[in-house]
Amino acid sequence: MLDVQTAANAVMFTQYIAAFLATMWCARCLGLRTAGALLAAIVYVYGWFPARASLDWAILGGLYLPLALGGVAAFWQTRRPRDAVIFSLAIGMQLLGGHYQIAFLTWLLVAAYSGWLWLRPQVKFEPVELSRVRNRSAIALAGAFVLGVGLGSAQLLPTWELKGRSQRAQVGGEHDPAYGHIPPIYLSQVVAPWFWYDPGIDLDAALARLTWLSAPAATNRVEAHLYFGQVPWYLAVGAAIASWRRRQWDRETRFWWGVALFGVIYATGWLLPVLRFVPGFNFFRGPGRAGLLTTLAIAMIAGGGLDRLRLKVSRRWLLPITATLIIATIVDLWWLPRSVTYAVMLPQTPIQMRDQSSLRERLLAKSQPVRLYSPGANFPTVMGVSAVPVYLGLGPEEYFDPALAYPAAEPDDFHTYTPERVAWLRQAGVTHILSFELLERRGWPVELEWAGIDPMLNFGWARFREPIYLYRLDGATGLVVWEGADSSATAVIQSLGNHSVAVLAESSSGGRLVLKELAYPGWEVMVDGQPAKSIIVSGMFRGVDLPPGSHRVDWSYRPRSVYWGFCLSGVAAVLLGLGSLALARRPLV
């Protein structure tokens, strides 16, 4: 078994290889020769994804886009069932990854490409039978798409449920679809990357100053990154100029320039005043991610340009020129955009130090689960404990509701003390505070439990030899409390897992037992082995009313959306498998 960091590296390495091979196959299906397909794969995979190495969903979703497109292109040419199956599997696997923005872009692209092929007659005067074949092909692909969505239902249905209860249910507040756009002036990075990619420039600050024609929202250097390499860009432009001079624009090239133009315009955020009211477009942030479509389009055009160039070169110079252009592209994409990414390569990572964390050992040894108030968003949770505040790209609305959220303070500093903050922490079940400084001088009602250097946390926060302080919050009630019970009432968490919680509670008068965990659909409660009514307490916590005496209370997660999703995925898998076997030896249409 691999350790978690090695496993993560192996998975990402495998995904890059898979994306590269899928793009080469897609390019070949679209008519490119080997050299052009190789260049297209380099541009698509290494032009867009390395800058987004800190976003694990990028390459995970991106490898299925060319696979789905290649399946569509191959099916229109051959009508073979296996190509429709590849398309269906690509759609399903992309959805099972759980990150839907690239899936949405994939749907847009394959719909546009399929519609373009369906509307385009194969010959000027198309026979009726050929027209019927095109119609049946479109229907077959639509069926394959539906089965692909069915395959992804195990992930899609629970996410759809979360979407309706998340901060993205409504545009505004915490959810601004324009966040992560590409300022129009910054598109000059395509032809002048050296001006922008200088490591000495604070690129995020520079982007914040580019307000001319920009969307009224924030962005950052990763979301706004769009670069194909100099050789591919000028191959694409040169091919376009040559076609214009000959007045021989082939249909495929026109289609890809249309895709590239749409991707760029959408990436700037200019279309959002209209599209933000269209389902799908209003759900996602980061319009700059539509640059993925532009990158793929330029990759295909550049690959075609290289193939045409090779036809004009003598055999003697064919290999040297091809190798020079491809190697120059590799060096370009490796060298120039290196300062864009937020990811940093390290010989050792914080997660590899987890077993050496003395603070983790201390917290896990406590008789009852703890909840931390800590800087670093989700980072402290790798110790195996709960922590607030949380960072979620898509999260339940309760975590973002101003009436329920952690109170702001002036100055807006993690260590700033206010009575309202302390009251909120106690209400949220926080038991301990991790701090970068001594809190007593700020007035916090706390008791110091530990101070020192933790191998994992200090490494992750780059604090080196600066100490970290662990405080116990005075008056903390913990994750489970009684409401309305006698003062002698007790409640002890016997087990706390991802899908179940067991509590032993005792009271002579009875009352309401409250578990300071989110009351999300699917959580059911049983008291002494019998179903009981679950109550939402304080707008977000789980509660149950108990009679006097000793009781065992069990909360278990049994989400209907997950069960129905698995059922639909299973049905789709069976139908796809049976259909593949039945049609394996003959064309689908």
Secondary structure as UniProt FT lines:
FT   HELIX           4..29
FT   TURN            30..31
FT   HELIX           34..48
FT   HELIX           50..52
FT   TURN            53..54
FT   HELIX           56..62
FT   HELIX           64..78
FT   HELIX           81..96
FT   TURN            97..98
FT   HELIX           101..119
FT   HELIX           128..151
FT   HELIX           153..164
FT   TURN            167..168
FT   TURN            173..174
FT   TURN            177..180
FT   HELIX           184..190
FT   HELIX           193..196
FT   TURN            199..200
FT   HELIX           203..208
FT   TURN            212..213
FT   TURN            221..224
FT   HELIX           230..246
FT   HELIX           251..267
FT   TURN            268..271
FT   HELIX           272..275
FT   TURN            276..277
FT   TURN            279..283
FT   HELIX           287..290
FT   HELIX           291..312
FT   HELIX           315..335
FT   HELIX           336..339
FT   HELIX           350..356
FT   HELIX           358..364
FT   STRAND          371..373
FT   TURN            377..378
FT   HELIX           379..383
FT   STRAND          386..388
FT   HELIX           397..399
FT   TURN            402..404
FT   TURN            414..415
FT   HELIX           419..427
FT   TURN            428..429
FT   STRAND          432..435
FT   HELIX           440..442
FT   STRAND          446..452
FT   HELIX           455..460
FT   TURN            461..462
FT   TURN            464..465
FT   STRAND          468..473
FT   TURN            474..475
FT   STRAND          480..483
FT   TURN            487..488
FT   STRAND          490..496
FT   STRAND          500..507
FT   STRAND          511..518
FT   TURN            521..522
FT   STRAND          523..527
FT   TURN            528..529
FT   STRAND          530..532
FT   STRAND          535..537
FT   TURN            538..540
FT   STRAND          541..546
FT   STRAND          549..557
FT   HELIX           560..582
FT   TURN            583..585
//
